[in-house]
Amino acid sequence: DAGVTQSPTHLIKTRGQQVTLRCSPISGHKSVSWYQQVLGQGPQFIFQYYEKEERGRGNFPDRFSARQFPNYSSELNVNALLLGDSALYLCASSLSLADYNEQFFGPGTRLTVL
Amino acid sequence: QKEVEQNSGPLSVPEGAIASLNCTYSDRGSQSFFWYRQYSGKSPELIMSIYSNGDKEDGRFTAQLNKASQYVSLLIRDSQPSDSATYLCAVNLSSGGSYIPTFGRGTSLIVHP
């Protein structure tokens, strides 16, 4: 079975631009979460979606937004890019929102902002 | 206060030894705990989950949980150079009806031949 997929793999943007990252969850998984990981740190939670509804939001500015589609895939949008947005963006999927649910990560999108 | 704490390391152990990785957390109500392995330049890979006090074994890996002490650990027996990676501890924190995995900064493990 296919795991979580993300596109693109790498992305280079300049300050002020906008970017859209895409994620497809494991088949049967209905929850998608987005994380930002900078070098030397653990993943930081950005958003969680379940059944197309936002169910959690981390401490990120309004420049960050996301949505989930009827097929459970998801997009993360970042507007007005800053140098500090350079990071590995990770998508993770899980079956549901239950506490015991395990999350599985995609390969990530490495974003570089120049 | 950081919610999930890990020593960043690096932890260096010889091949064949036991590597012990530790994690403490601040939310006494947390019930679900996860260990991920992350190779340099790659995404995190789930190794084990643990929900009850005590030990849980899976091959060379043993997760240990002590909720009273708010402490979770991962033991790797017979460490191999291929185990060299960063190990991330994640704890589910309750938030508005959902559970959000909160990660530590990770411990870098180096297994030398």
Interface residues (C-beta under 8 A of the other chain):
Chain A: S33 G40 Q41 G42 P43 Q44 F45 Q48 Y50 R55 G56 G58 L88 L90 A92 L97 A98 D99 Y100 N101 E102 Q103 F104 F105 G106 P107 G108
Chain B: V4 Q6 S8 Q31 S32 F34 Y36 K42 S43 P44 E45 L46 S49 Y51 L88 A90 N92 S94 S95 G96 G97 S98 Y99 I100 P101 T102 F103 G104 R105 G106
